[in-house]
Amino acid sequence: MGSQKKRPVRLTAQDREELVRVTTTGVRGASMIMRARVLLALDISVGDVDSKEVIAARLGVSGETLRLVAKRFAETGGEPPRVR
């Protein structure tokens, strides 16, 4: 659970709603949908999250992708990717 310990992802209710909308409605770029799914899976504000390996397997991404998305989230001050 490296990314969860080093760079915890804590989303607000509004951020969660927006990211769920990104993953379920409209036409978005594949990378934006993937980042939204990763952030939702890593979100500790709703309770315990699965291990990095379990999340990566479930989402079909690498552990490195999880790390990079969590890192970018932390570097931007906890701002999830915004829908424009």
N, C-alpha and C positions, 0 to 999 in steps of 0.2 A: 504494500500500500504506500509506496514511496511518494507519489504525487499528492495523495491525500494528506500526508504528514508534512511535507515540505511546503506545499502550496495548496492549502485547503480551498475548495470552491464553496462559497456561501452565497447563494442567490436570494434576492428578495422575492416576495410573492409576485410582484410585477414582472421582474426579470424571468421567473419561471413561466408565467403566463405567455410572455412574448416568445420565449424559446419553444414552448409547446406549440404555439401557433406557427412558428417557422417550420417545425417538423411535420405538421399535419395539414397545413393549408397553403394554397397558392403555389406559385412556381418560384423556387429559390435555387441558387447554385448548389451543386452537390457538396462543395466544401463548407458552405455555410450550414447546411443541414447536418453534416457530420459534426461540425464544431458544436452546434446546438445540442445534438444528442449526447456528445461527450460531456458537456457542461452539466446537462441534466442528470447524467449518470453519476457524476462526481460530486454533485451538490450535497453537502453535509447538513444543510439547514432542515432537511426533512428526515433526518435520522442517519443511522449507520449506512455506509455504502459498501458495496462488494469490493473484493480485492481488485487490484489493477488488472490482474490476469483474467479474472472472470468478466470484468467490464469490457476489456479488449476483445475477448472471444465473442461476447454477446453482440458487440457493435461491429465486429469484423474489421477492427483497426489494430495497429500495433501498440505496444506499451509506450513506445517512443511518441506516438501521436498523442496519447493521453498526457504524457509529460509536457509536450510542447503546447498543447491547448491550455493546460492548467498554468503553465509558465506565462503564456501570453495574457491570460485572464488576470494573473497576479500583477504583471507588469503594467497593465492598463488600469490599475486601481480597482479591479473587480468589475470592470465593465464588460458585459457579454457582447458578442457581435450584434450590432444594431441593424434592424431592417430599414432599408431606405426606400 
